[in-house]
Amino acid sequence: MERFVSRKQTGRRDGIIEIEESVVIHRPVREVFAFLADIENWAKLQLALRESEKTSPGPVKVGDTFLQTLEIPGQLIELLCRVTALEKDERVSLEYSWDQLLLWIDFVFEPLDGGTKLTSRGEGRIGGLLALFEGPVNSEIEAQLRTTLGNLKNHLESQATGGKPYPSREL
């Protein structure tokens, strides 16, 4: 079973990050969307996420912001995250900013035989001295995203089976 599909863009331009990762989760779209749309849940999925604080009251909506502190090898970084789109059971879009890095990520939810195909597409820009480290920065973002999607899959599928691994099968 192919768990992830990773696609690296060709024809890269300097200072541009482009990523795409997909995962099939054996849970209904509504359940996957509800969990991922609650950005407070992300601490359960991202080992590097040390703190996530919603800076606006009430349920998550377009325009809401979060401060997230990540532990990246060698340092703590604080990201500002803004919800740019929220379409129930279809899409969650986020914008991240930190220093000379801007990153836009879309999570697209597709029903697939009672499960969900979740595809994350991202594009970003790096400026200043950080642009010198485009390769390692891109690799770190891809690794974090792949890990987050894998943790989401494992968390939701194990919740559905009472903590036991989900039986592997092709969808």
N, C-alpha and C positions, 0 to 999 in steps of 0.2 A: 504494500500500500504506500503510495506517495503521500507523505504527510504535508510537506510544504512544496510550494512552487516558488522559486526565486527567479526574478528576471532583472538583469542589469541592463540598463539602457546603453546603446551604442552611440557613438558620436558625442561623447560628453564634452561639455564646455567647462573651462576653468571656473572654479568657485561654485559649481552647481552640484547639488546632491540629488540623485534620483534613485528611489527604492520601490520595490514592489514585492510583497510577500502574501501568500494565500495559505489557508488552512481549512480543512473540513472538520467541523465539530458535530458530533452526533447528538445534537440537541436542537429543538425548534428555534427558528429565527427570533421569535418574540423573547425567548429566554436569553439567548446570546446577546441580543440588542439591549435588553433591560440591564444586564450585568455590565456590559461595556460602556453603556451610556452614563452610568453612575461612576464618574471619574474617581470618586472616593474609593471604589473597589480596586483601583489600579495598584494600590500598595500590596494587595494579595497576589498580584501577577508579576510585578517588577521587583526583583531582588535589590536592584540598585536604588529604588525609590525609598528615600529615608523619611520624607514628609510630603504630604499633599494637603494643601489648605485652600478650600473654596473661599473666594473673596467676595462673593455675592450671595444673598440669602435665597432660600427656597429651592424648589426642584431645578435640576439642570435645564438651561435654556440657551438659545443662541445669544451670544454676547457675554455670557458668564466667563469669569476668569478664575484661574487657579494658580497658586504658587507651588511649584514642585521642586524639591531638593533631591538631586540625584548624586550618588557616590560613583564617580567615574574614576578609574584607576589614577590615583595620585591626587584627587581633589574632589571637593564638593562643589556642585554647580547648582544655581537656582534658576529655574526656567519659569517664564511667565507663559501660561497656557490660556488660550481663548477659544471658546466654542464658536465656530464659524457657520456650522450647519448641523441641524438635528432633524432628521426625517424618520419618524417612527418606523422601526423594523426595516429600514432601508439604508440609512447613512448617518454616520457621525463624522464631522470634519473638525479638525483642530489646527490651531496655529500656535507654534512655539517660538519663543524668542529668548536669546541669551547672547549677550555681548555682540559679537559680529556674526551670529548665526540666526537665520530665520528658517523655519521648517513648517511646511503645511502637510498634514496627513489626513487622508480620507479613509474611513473604514466603510466598506460596502458589504452589505449582508444579502445573500442570495439563498432562497430555499433550495434544498437538494435532497430529495427522497426522505423527508422527515427530519433531515439535519440542516446544517447551515454551511455554506461556503462563505468564508469571511476573507475578503481581499483588502489589503492595506496598501495604498499607493501614496508615496510621499515625494515631495520636491522641496529643495531648500537652496539657500544661498549662503555662501560663506564670504566674509570680507576681511579686510585688514590682514594682520599677521596670521590669523587662524586659517586663511586660504592656503598657506604653505603646508598645512596638515590635512588637506582635503581628503586624501586617501584613507588615513587612519580614522578621521572623523566619520566618513561615510561608512567604513567597516564597522565602527562602534555602533552607529545608529542602526545599521542592518542587523547586527548581532542582538542588540537590545529589542528590536521589533520582533525578530524571529523567536527569541526567548519569551517575550510577552505573549505572543500568539500561542506558542506551545503550552505555556502555563495556563492560559485561558482555556484551551482545549482540555488539558488534564483536569483543571479545577471543575469545570462544568460537567464533564463526563463522569468524574469520580463522585460528584454530588448526586448524580442521577442513579448511580449504582451502589450507593451506600458506602463510598470510599474505596470500592474495589476498582481495579483498572477496567476501563471499558473494553468489551470484546472487540478485537480488530476485525474489520471487514471493509471490503471495497464499497464505495458509494458510487 
